[in-house]
Amino acid sequence: MSILSGKNILLGITGGIAAYKSIFLLRLLVKSGANVQVILTPSAKDFVTPLTLSTLSNRPILSDFFDKNNQNKVWNNHVDLALWADLFVIAPATSNTLSKMASARADNLLLATYLSSKCPVYFAPAMDLDMHKNMANKENINRLISFGNKHIPVNSGFLASGLEGEGRMSEPPEIVDFIKNDLRKDLKLLNKKILITAGPTYESIDAVRFIGNYSTGKMGFALAKVAAKLGADVTLISGPTSLSMNDDYVKVINVITADQMFSEVKKHYESSEITIMSAAVSDFKPRSSFDKKIKKENKNLLSIELVENVDILKYLGENKNNNQILVGFALETDNEVEYAKLKIQKKNLDAIILNSLNDKGAGFGHDTNKVTYINFSGTIQKFKLKLKDEVAKDIFDQILTDFNEKI
Ligand code: CTP
C-alpha cells in the first residue's frame, strides 16, 4: 500500500504545455490508490481534454464555479472541495497562476479552492527558461514557499519553445516521489527496521497432515501495516495464512514450520530495531515426519512422539543488544498478568502483549482483539475490545511512548 492510498487529492492543472504530463501524473496518483479530483483552469482546457481526465479519475472534471451545462446551475463549492482534500497538487503551475496564488486572486475555481484550502499544497512550476528566471516570478515562488506551500522545483532540459534550460515541469514520477517523501518525513518510525512474525506454524506429521493451531495471522499483519504506515521498513515473517499484503514497505517472507521461521528470523533480527513476535509458534513438532501419507492400516503409528521446538523469542531475548526493542505475545488462560510478567523476565523482553482466552472476541480468528500491554518495569495498560488494526495502533503508540529515547 502506498502512503497516498485512500488520500483525497485535488489535482489542479493550469494552462501550459506541460499539462499533457499531468495526465500521467493523474494516472500515477490513481494507481497509488488516491481519490483524485481534477480542477482545470479555463485555459488548461486548451491543452488537455476534460474527457481524458474524467475517464482516468472516474470523476467529473471541475473548472467553473457553476456547471454551465446543468440548468439548475449547480455550484462547485470551492470551500467544500478544499475541505475534502488531504492534499492539493498544482501541476503544472504557470507563471500566471503562481502570481495570482501569491496575491490572493480568485478569478477561477482552482484559485478560489487554493485560497480556501487548509491541507498541504504542492506546486510544480512549468514555463520557458527566461520566464522562470524572471525576478517577479522568482519572488512569487519564494512568497508561496514562505506561506508554507511546497515547491516542486523545475527540471532542466528541452523546452517547448525549442530552447534548452531550466523550466520543464518535474516529471510525474518525480512529483509523486516528492509528495510521498514529504509526507513520510514526519512519520514516527521513518526508515526504522521492524521485524514482525505472524500466523501459526505447521509441523509436519506426514505428506498431508500437520500439527498446527487456529492462528490466522490477522494480528501480525495488522501490526505490519501500522508499522509501515508509521514509516518503517517492515519484514513480516509469516506462517501459513490466507492473508495477503500489498504494501511497498512490507517485505513478506512465507514459512511453514517453526524451524523455518527461526532460520528466517535469525537472518533479519540483528538489523531490526524493533522485533514483535506475534506468531503462534508451535511449541512441539513430531520427532519424525513421513514423506508419504500414513495409511490407516499402520496401527503402530497411532501415537506421535513429539519433541520441543526452539523457543524463538527466548533466543532473541538472549541475543538482544542494548538498542533493540523486543516484544512478545502471551496467550494465557489463568493468572494471566502474573504469567505474562514472568515471561518478560524469562525471555528478556521489553514488553509483552497479553491475550486472554477469557475475553470474548479476543484471540485467534476474530477481527477484534482485547489486549493488555505490559512493559519491562511492570506498567500495565489494558485496552478495550477493538478491531485488530486499532489494537496494532495502540501497541505502537505504547511502544513509542515507552521507548521514545531508544527509537
Ligand atoms: N514463541 C516463540 N517460539 C516458540 C513458542 C513461542 O518464539 N517455540 C513466542 C510467541 O511468538 C509469543 C511468545 O513466545 O511471542 C509466547 O508464547 P506462549 O505460547 O504464550 O508462551 P510459551 O513461551 O510457549 O509458554 P507457555 O506455553 O508455557 O505459556
Residues whose N, C-alpha, C, O or C-beta is under 5 A from the ligand:
A	BS01	CTP	M277 S278 A279 A280 V281 S282 D283 N309 V310 D311 I312 L313 G328 F329 A330 L331
